[in-house]
Amino acid sequence: MKSEYAKAGVDYNIMEPFKMAMIEAGKKTLHFPEKRNVFVVKEAIHAHGAVFEYRGALPHIWCKTQEDLGNKNWIAEWMYQNTGKTYYDSIAIDTALIVVNDVIAQGAMPVVFTDQLEASDSSWYGDEKRAKDLATGFLKICEEVGMALPAGESASVKYVVNPKPPVKQIATLSGSVTGIIAPKDHLITGQKLQPGDHIIGAASSGLHANGISLIIKKALELPDQFLTKLPNGKTLGEEALIPARAYVKLIESLQENDVEIHALLPGTGDGVGKIAFDHRSYTYRIQSWVKIPPLMEYYHKELRVGLKDCLKTFNWGIGYYIFLPASDVERAINIGKTTGYEIFDLGIVEEGKRQVIFEPENITLGPPGE
């Protein structure tokens, strides 16, 4: 017989197997940060937080940030309802990387990740297929980037989280990552950014997690919506749910090889316009670009989203920016290639008005917020 609390929308009997599955997945991650001399206290895994320590000899400092995935898993829920595939292994990767790729912008390497889920109903947690895929995705990305998942939170908040139809159930996903900077002179603040620096871009895997609201709005106007076939043979939904790319290995390799990094920038909100992130009066001249991901090209050419809107919304094919002196460009590109990344010399930083001049299309973009 259901308790009165369960009838009100919070049923711990349904939620508990999900929580246990996440704890079991988390246990498998605990040794991952040890390669960076960070050790999780395994005896405290059932506590209300993560307990860990640094056992290395290097002078070090810590970096911590948090982020929210946003609307991307709404597409995953739509696809699950219509195809039977959850895509939550990819969603887990996106949830972690939206935070990880921010942490490394300070030169920190991720060591501890805690996730937070808030579902529209307890029954969302009762879907074993979705839960298994989510746990699998978290385990995979934690191993790839070298961090542990020792704690997290899963709540049912039916009065707060209500998905837009036709999606019937959903959860918000967010997380926090602690990174270590060891040695501490690996800290990157962006203050070294200066005219003459080159703008190096690392290719994205696809959409990543920005521009999702526009993706959803335009897709729902199509007859087949997210099942619309793109020229490359994939459905719109499949292409939208390609998980983000981790840039940890790239930044770590550049640091290990003493490349002089002046600034780092994840290619997220505000698209290409975000390149003008620094508040100083610098112009960012983009002289060449890369191939545009199929989904973004489709939205521009077939769905008639203006090019300027595209450049200010999507990453347009670049997932991470590295700003460095001309003397280190060739070496950085070679290191990137040997670590498995497509790296491009895109342009240069100049004195001038704070803006991005996108020469390939003769378009000028204002800084974030304009």
HELIX and SHEET records of a PDB file:
HELIX    1   1 GLU A    4  LYS A    7  1                                   4    
HELIX    2   2 TYR A   12  LYS A   27  1                                  16    
HELIX    3   3 PHE A   32  ARG A   36  5                                   5    
HELIX    4   4 LYS A   42  ALA A   44  5                                   3    
HELIX    5   5 LYS A   72  THR A   83  1                                  12    
HELIX    6   6 TYR A   88  VAL A  103  1                                  16    
HELIX    7   7 ILE A  104  GLN A  106  5                                   3    
HELIX    8   8 SER A  122  GLY A  126  5                                   5    
HELIX    9   9 GLU A  128  VAL A  145  1                                  18    
HELIX   10  10 LYS A  184  HIS A  186  5                                   3    
HELIX   11  11 ILE A  212  ALA A  219  1                                   8    
HELIX   12  12 GLN A  225  LEU A  227  5                                   3    
HELIX   13  13 LEU A  236  ALA A  240  1                                   5    
HELIX   14  14 VAL A  248  GLU A  256  1                                   9    
HELIX   15  15 GLY A  271  ALA A  276  5                                   6    
HELIX   16  16 PRO A  294  LYS A  301  1                                   8    
HELIX   17  17 LEU A  307  LEU A  311  1                                   5    
HELIX   18  18 ALA A  326  ASP A  328  5                                   3    
HELIX   19  19 VAL A  329  THR A  338  1                                  10    
HELIX   20  20 GLU A  359  GLU A  361  5                                   3    
SHEET    1   A 2 VAL A  38  VAL A  40  0                                        
SHEET    2   A 2 PHE A  52  TYR A  54 -1                                        
SHEET    1   B 4 ILE A  61  ASP A  68  0                                        
SHEET    2   B 4 ALA A 171  ILE A 181 -1                                        
SHEET    3   B 4 MET A 109  ALA A 119 -1                                        
SHEET    4   B 4 ALA A 148  SER A 156  1                                        
SHEET    1   C 7 ALA A 263  PRO A 266  0                                        
SHEET    2   C 7 ILE A 318  LEU A 324 -1                                        
SHEET    3   C 7 HIS A 198  ALA A 203 -1                                        
SHEET    4   C 7 ILE A 343  GLU A 351 -1                                        
SHEET    5   C 7 TYR A 282  ILE A 286 -1                                        
SHEET    6   C 7 GLN A 355  PHE A 358  1                                        
SHEET    7   C 7 ILE A 363  LEU A 365 -1                                        
END                                                                             
